[in-house]
Amino acid sequence: MFKSVKGMKIVMPKWLEFNSETLTGKILANPTREDIDSDIKEQLIVELYSR
């Protein structure tokens, strides 16, 4: 599965590092809320789990 990305240019978030030649990755830092591209509504998560 991962061998199909070998050698490809992969766009990664600034807090991750990925080497497509060796298929290795590294977490450079914990992501901050601003670093996450997904539209996450935290209040809906809190409401769901508070039931």
N, C-alpha and C positions, 0 to 999 in steps of 0.2 A: 504494500500500500504506500509506504513512504518513499520507496525507491523511485516512484514516478515524479517526485519533486527534486530528485537529485540533480544538482547543477542549475536549477531554475532560480531566478531572482524573485525572492519572496519579500513582500512588504510586511514588516513587523511593527508592532507598537514600540515606542521609544524605550519602554521599560523591559523589552525582551530582545535577545540576540539569537540569531539562528544561522547556522552554517549549512547551506544546502549541499555542499560537497561531502562533508563528513556526517551529515544528518544529525548534528548535535545542536543543542540549544542551551541558553543560560538566562536565568532571571537576573536582570541587572538591578532592579529595585521593585518594591511593592508599588502597584499602580495606585495613583490617587484618583479621586472621583472625576477629576477633569481629564484623566488619561483614558477613561472608559468611553468608547464610542457609542455603545448601546444606550437607547433611551430607557432607563430604568426608573420606575416610579417606586421609590423606597416605601412610601406611605402605604401603597397597596400591598406590599409584602408584609409590612408590620400588621396591617389589618387582617390579612389572611391567617397569619400564625398566632394572632391574639385571640382567635375564636376558641 
